[in-house]
C-alpha cells in the first residue's frame, strides 16, 4: 500500500464521522463545499456507525477523519479497517468520547475545535458577570412586577461592576478567553489553577491565589474546570459557605464539579446567587428547588457554540484540514500528554 505524505499538492481522502444531526447543524452546504476544496471528501451520508459494510469501504481509503458530536469510538477494530488513517479533525471540543488509546498508539494526529468553541462560552460568562454585577435580572423582574419609576440614587453601593472582584477557577481555554474579555473592564481578576505559575499569571494580568482565597475574596466566581476524577466535587460545601454574602457563582463547565446539594442550600437560603448553564444531573428533576429559586438562573447548556456560532467550528475544521494536507501540521493539536488536564 502506497501512502502519500502531506505536503504541496497532497489531497487527503477524508470521511465524515459523526451523528447526522451534528453534521446537519455544523456543516452547512457552503462549509461542506469549502472542505471539499481542500480534500477528497467521501460522499454523504456521514458515518454514524463505523461497523457497516459502507463504513469499512470508506475507511479503507481514508487518510483523515472529520469527526463531530456522535462519532463512535475509534477503537482497534475501527482502525484495523482504516489502515491509511493518519489524522482526525474534530469539529467540536473534547475528543475523549471517540479518540481512544489505539489512536495514540498508532500515532494518529488529532485536532480539535475547542479553541473556537471557547469564545461563545467566554462571551456568555462575560455577559453574566456584568449583568449579575448590576443585578439586572432581579431588578428587571422587580420592575416588571412593580411597574413604577425607580430612583437610581437609591441604588445600594453593592450594585455595579466598578472594581468588582472576579475569580476564575482554572486557566483552561475558556478561562483564558474570559480573562481576555474582562481586560477592558474595571474589574480585578483572581485566578486559581495549580498548573499556572506566578509568572504565567502575571503575563495573563491576573493575581494567582489559592483555592480557598479565590472563594473568600471574589464577588463572582466563574468555574472553568474540566470534569476529571480529581475535580469531581471540587467546589464543595466549605468553599460555597465561605463566599461573600450575595456573591455570584457561575458554572459553564460541568455540573459535577460543584456539590449540587450545598449549592442549592446556599442559593435557596439567599446567601449567594448562582448562574448555571450546567447542572448535576444535566437537567434537574422537575421538583428541584433551584427551578423556583429567585437567586438562581438556569440556562439549558446554551453557552457553547449554537446556531450561527457553529460556523466557527466548521471554518476551523476546514483550515486545519488544509494545514495538515500542506504539511504545516495542525494549529490546534490535541496532545495525549495534556488529556489529563483538559476536558
C-alpha positions as CSV (number, residue, x, y, z in Angstrom):
1,X,0.0,0.0,0.0
2,X,1.4,3.4,-1.0
3,X,0.7,6.2,1.4
4,X,1.3,9.8,0.3
5,X,3.0,12.3,2.6
6,X,1.2,15.6,3.4
7,X,2.8,18.4,1.5
8,X,2.3,20.7,-1.5
9,X,-0.3,19.2,-3.8
10,X,-1.4,16.4,-1.4
11,X,-5.2,16.0,-1.2
12,X,-6.2,13.7,1.6
13,X,-9.1,11.3,1.3
14,X,-11.4,12.4,4.1
15,X,-14.5,10.8,5.6
16,X,-17.1,12.5,7.9
17,X,-17.8,10.5,11.1
18,X,-20.5,12.0,13.4
19,X,-24.2,11.9,14.0
20,X,-26.3,13.1,11.1
21,X,-27.8,15.7,13.4
22,X,-24.4,17.1,14.2
23,X,-23.4,17.1,10.5
24,X,-26.6,19.0,9.6
25,X,-26.1,21.6,12.3
26,X,-22.3,22.2,12.0
27,X,-21.6,21.5,8.3
28,X,-23.8,23.8,6.2
29,X,-23.6,23.3,2.4
30,X,-21.0,26.1,1.9
31,X,-18.9,24.6,4.7
32,X,-19.0,21.2,3.0
33,X,-18.0,22.8,-0.3
34,X,-15.1,24.6,1.4
35,X,-14.0,21.3,2.9
36,X,-14.3,19.6,-0.5
37,X,-11.8,22.2,-1.9
38,X,-9.0,21.0,0.4
39,X,-9.6,17.3,0.4
40,X,-11.3,14.5,-1.5
41,X,-14.4,14.2,0.7
42,X,-16.4,10.9,0.7
43,X,-20.0,11.3,-0.3
44,X,-22.8,11.8,2.2
45,X,-24.4,10.5,4.3
46,X,-21.9,10.8,7.2
47,X,-20.8,7.7,9.1
48,X,-22.6,7.3,12.4
49,X,-21.8,3.6,12.6
50,X,-18.3,2.5,11.8
51,X,-19.1,-1.2,11.6
52,X,-21.2,-1.3,8.5
53,X,-20.0,-2.6,5.1
54,X,-20.2,1.0,3.7
55,X,-18.2,2.3,6.6
56,X,-15.5,-0.3,6.1
57,X,-15.3,0.5,2.4
58,X,-14.9,4.2,3.0
59,X,-12.5,3.8,5.9
60,X,-10.2,1.6,3.8
61,X,-9.1,4.6,1.7
62,X,-9.4,7.3,4.4
63,X,-6.3,9.4,5.2
64,X,-8.3,11.7,7.5
65,X,-11.5,11.6,9.5
66,X,-13.5,14.8,10.1
67,X,-15.4,13.9,13.3
68,X,-18.1,15.6,15.4
69,X,-20.7,15.0,18.1
70,X,-21.9,11.4,18.0
71,X,-18.8,9.9,16.4
72,X,-18.4,6.3,17.5
73,X,-15.1,5.3,19.3
74,X,-12.1,4.9,17.1
75,X,-11.1,1.6,18.6
76,X,-8.7,-1.1,17.4
77,X,-11.4,-2.7,15.3
78,X,-12.2,0.5,13.5
79,X,-8.5,1.4,13.0
80,X,-7.9,-2.1,11.5
81,X,-10.4,-1.2,8.8
82,X,-8.6,2.1,8.2
83,X,-5.0,1.3,7.5
84,X,-4.2,4.6,5.8
85,X,-5.8,6.8,8.6
86,X,-3.3,9.3,9.9
87,X,-5.3,12.3,11.2
88,X,-8.5,13.2,12.9
89,X,-10.0,16.7,12.7
90,X,-12.8,17.2,15.3
91,X,-15.5,19.8,14.7
92,X,-16.3,20.1,18.5
93,X,-14.4,20.4,21.7
94,X,-13.5,17.3,23.7
95,X,-12.1,14.3,21.9
96,X,-12.4,12.0,24.9
97,X,-15.5,10.3,23.6
98,X,-14.0,8.9,20.4
99,X,-10.2,9.2,20.3
100,X,-9.0,6.0,22.0
101,X,-5.6,4.8,23.2
102,X,-5.4,2.8,20.0
103,X,-5.3,6.1,18.1
104,X,-2.5,7.5,20.1
105,X,-0.6,4.1,19.9
106,X,-0.7,4.4,16.1
107,X,0.5,8.0,16.2
108,X,-2.6,9.5,14.6
109,X,-2.5,13.3,14.7
110,X,-5.6,14.9,16.3
111,X,-7.0,18.4,16.1
112,X,-10.0,19.9,18.0
113,X,-12.2,22.9,17.6
114,X,-12.1,23.6,21.4
115,X,-10.5,27.0,20.8
116,X,-13.4,28.0,18.6
117,X,-15.9,26.7,21.0
118,X,-14.3,28.6,23.9
119,X,-15.3,32.0,22.6
120,X,-19.1,31.8,22.9
121,X,-18.7,30.2,26.4
122,X,-16.5,33.1,27.4
123,X,-18.9,35.6,25.9
124,X,-21.8,34.1,27.9
125,X,-19.7,34.2,31.0
126,X,-18.7,37.9,30.5
127,X,-22.4,38.8,29.9
128,X,-23.4,37.0,33.1
129,X,-20.6,38.7,35.1
130,X,-21.7,42.1,34.0
131,X,-25.4,41.5,34.3
132,X,-25.2,40.0,37.8
133,X,-22.9,42.8,38.9
134,X,-25.7,45.3,38.0
135,X,-28.3,42.8,39.4
136,X,-30.0,43.3,36.1
137,X,-32.1,40.2,36.0
138,X,-33.5,40.6,39.6
139,X,-34.2,44.3,39.1
140,X,-35.9,43.6,35.7
141,X,-38.1,41.1,37.5
142,X,-39.0,43.5,40.2
143,X,-39.6,46.3,37.7
144,X,-42.0,44.1,35.7
145,X,-43.8,43.3,39.0
146,X,-44.0,46.8,40.4
147,X,-44.2,48.9,37.2
148,X,-43.1,52.1,38.8
149,X,-40.2,54.5,38.4
150,X,-37.2,53.5,40.5
151,X,-34.9,56.2,41.9
152,X,-31.4,55.4,40.7
153,X,-29.9,57.4,43.6
154,X,-31.3,54.9,46.0
155,X,-29.2,52.1,44.4
156,X,-27.1,50.3,47.1
157,X,-23.3,50.6,46.7
158,X,-23.1,46.8,46.5
159,X,-24.6,47.1,43.0
160,X,-22.3,47.7,40.0
161,X,-19.1,46.5,38.2
162,X,-16.6,49.2,39.3
163,X,-13.7,47.4,40.9
164,X,-15.7,44.2,41.2
165,X,-13.5,41.1,42.0
166,X,-14.0,38.2,39.7
167,X,-12.4,34.8,40.5
168,X,-11.6,32.5,37.6
169,X,-11.3,28.8,38.5
170,X,-9.0,27.2,36.0
171,X,-6.9,28.8,33.2
172,X,-8.5,26.5,30.6
173,X,-9.0,27.7,27.1
174,X,-12.3,29.1,28.2
175,X,-11.0,30.5,31.4
176,X,-8.2,32.4,29.5
177,X,-10.7,33.8,27.0
178,X,-12.8,35.1,29.9
179,X,-9.7,36.8,31.3
180,X,-9.1,38.4,27.9
181,X,-12.7,39.6,27.6
182,X,-12.5,41.1,31.1
183,X,-9.4,43.2,30.4
184,X,-11.3,46.3,29.1
185,X,-13.4,46.4,32.2
186,X,-12.5,48.0,35.5
187,X,-12.5,44.6,37.3
188,X,-9.9,42.9,39.5
189,X,-9.3,39.3,38.3
190,X,-8.1,36.5,40.5
191,X,-7.1,33.1,39.2
192,X,-6.7,29.7,40.8
193,X,-5.0,27.0,38.7
194,X,-2.4,24.7,40.3
195,X,-0.6,24.4,36.9
196,X,-0.2,28.2,36.4
197,X,3.0,29.8,37.8
198,X,3.2,33.3,39.2
199,X,5.0,34.4,36.0
200,X,2.2,32.9,33.8
201,X,-0.4,34.7,36.0
202,X,1.4,38.0,35.6
203,X,1.5,37.5,31.8
204,X,-2.3,37.0,31.9
205,X,-2.7,40.1,34.0
206,X,-4.3,38.3,36.9
207,X,-3.5,37.6,40.6
208,X,-2.8,34.0,41.3
209,X,-4.4,32.8,44.6
210,X,-5.2,29.6,46.4
211,X,-8.5,27.9,46.0
212,X,-9.9,29.0,49.4
213,X,-8.8,32.6,48.9
214,X,-10.5,32.7,45.4
215,X,-13.8,32.0,47.1
216,X,-13.4,34.3,50.1
217,X,-12.3,37.3,48.1
218,X,-14.4,37.2,45.0
219,X,-17.7,38.9,44.3
220,X,-18.1,36.5,41.4
221,X,-16.5,33.1,40.9
222,X,-16.6,31.6,37.4
223,X,-15.9,27.9,37.1
224,X,-14.0,26.7,34.1
225,X,-12.5,23.4,35.4
226,X,-12.8,20.3,33.2
227,X,-14.5,17.4,34.9
228,X,-11.8,14.9,35.8
229,X,-11.7,12.4,38.6
230,X,-9.8,14.8,40.8
231,X,-12.1,17.8,40.1
232,X,-15.4,16.0,40.7
233,X,-17.0,17.8,43.7
234,X,-14.0,20.2,43.8
235,X,-16.3,23.1,44.8
236,X,-17.7,21.7,48.0
237,X,-19.7,22.9,50.9
238,X,-16.8,24.6,52.7
239,X,-15.9,26.7,49.7
240,X,-19.5,27.6,48.9
241,X,-20.2,28.6,52.6
242,X,-17.1,30.8,52.6
243,X,-18.4,33.0,49.7
244,X,-19.3,36.6,50.5
245,X,-22.9,37.3,51.1
246,X,-24.7,37.9,47.8
247,X,-21.7,36.7,45.8
248,X,-22.3,35.0,42.5
249,X,-21.2,31.5,41.4
250,X,-21.2,30.9,37.6
251,X,-20.8,27.4,36.2
252,X,-20.3,26.8,32.5
253,X,-18.0,23.8,33.0
254,X,-19.7,20.6,34.2
255,X,-22.3,20.3,37.0
256,X,-20.5,17.6,38.8
257,X,-17.5,19.9,39.6
258,X,-19.8,21.5,42.2
259,X,-21.6,20.0,45.2
260,X,-25.1,20.4,43.9
261,X,-26.8,20.0,47.3
262,X,-24.5,22.6,49.1
263,X,-25.0,25.0,46.2
264,X,-28.8,24.6,46.3
265,X,-28.9,25.2,50.1
266,X,-26.9,28.4,49.8
267,X,-29.0,29.7,46.9
268,X,-32.3,28.9,48.4
269,X,-31.3,30.4,51.7
270,X,-30.4,33.6,49.8
271,X,-26.7,33.6,50.8
272,X,-25.4,33.5,47.3
273,X,-26.7,33.9,43.7
274,X,-26.0,31.3,41.0
275,X,-25.9,31.2,37.2
276,X,-25.8,27.6,36.0
277,X,-25.5,26.6,32.4
278,X,-24.8,23.1,33.5
279,X,-26.2,21.1,36.5
280,X,-25.9,17.6,38.0
281,X,-27.8,15.9,36.6
282,X,-27.8,17.8,33.3
283,X,-31.5,18.5,33.6
284,X,-32.6,18.9,37.2
285,X,-35.8,17.0,38.3
286,X,-39.0,19.0,37.8
287,X,-39.5,19.5,41.5
288,X,-35.9,20.6,42.2
289,X,-35.9,23.7,44.5
290,X,-33.5,25.6,42.2
291,X,-36.2,25.9,39.5
292,X,-38.2,28.2,41.6
293,X,-35.3,29.9,43.4
294,X,-35.2,33.6,42.9
295,X,-31.4,33.6,43.4
296,X,-30.8,31.0,40.6
297,X,-30.7,31.5,36.8
298,X,-30.5,28.2,35.0
299,X,-29.9,28.1,31.2
300,X,-30.2,24.9,29.1
301,X,-26.5,24.3,28.3
302,X,-26.5,27.1,25.7
303,X,-23.2,28.8,26.4
304,X,-21.2,26.7,23.9
305,X,-21.5,27.1,20.1
306,X,-25.1,27.1,18.8
307,X,-26.9,28.5,15.8
308,X,-24.7,30.7,13.7
309,X,-21.7,30.1,16.0
310,X,-21.4,26.6,14.6
311,X,-19.8,28.2,11.6
312,X,-16.6,28.9,13.6
313,X,-16.3,25.1,14.2
314,X,-16.7,24.3,10.6
315,X,-14.3,27.1,9.5
316,X,-11.6,25.8,11.9
317,X,-12.0,22.2,10.6
318,X,-11.5,23.4,7.0
319,X,-8.5,25.4,8.0
320,X,-7.0,22.5,10.0
321,X,-7.5,20.1,7.1
322,X,-5.8,22.4,4.7
323,X,-2.9,23.0,7.1
324,X,-2.4,19.2,7.6
325,X,-2.6,18.4,3.9
326,X,0.0,21.1,3.2
327,X,2.4,19.5,5.6
328,X,2.3,22.5,8.0
329,X,0.7,20.5,10.8
330,X,-2.3,21.4,13.0
331,X,-2.6,24.8,14.6
332,X,-4.8,23.4,17.3
333,X,-3.4,19.9,18.0
334,X,-4.6,17.7,20.9
335,X,-1.7,16.2,22.8
336,X,-2.1,12.9,24.5
337,X,0.0,14.1,27.5
338,X,-2.4,17.0,28.0
339,X,-5.6,14.9,28.2
340,X,-5.3,14.6,32.0
341,X,-5.7,18.4,32.2
342,X,-8.3,19.1,29.6
343,X,-12.0,18.4,29.1
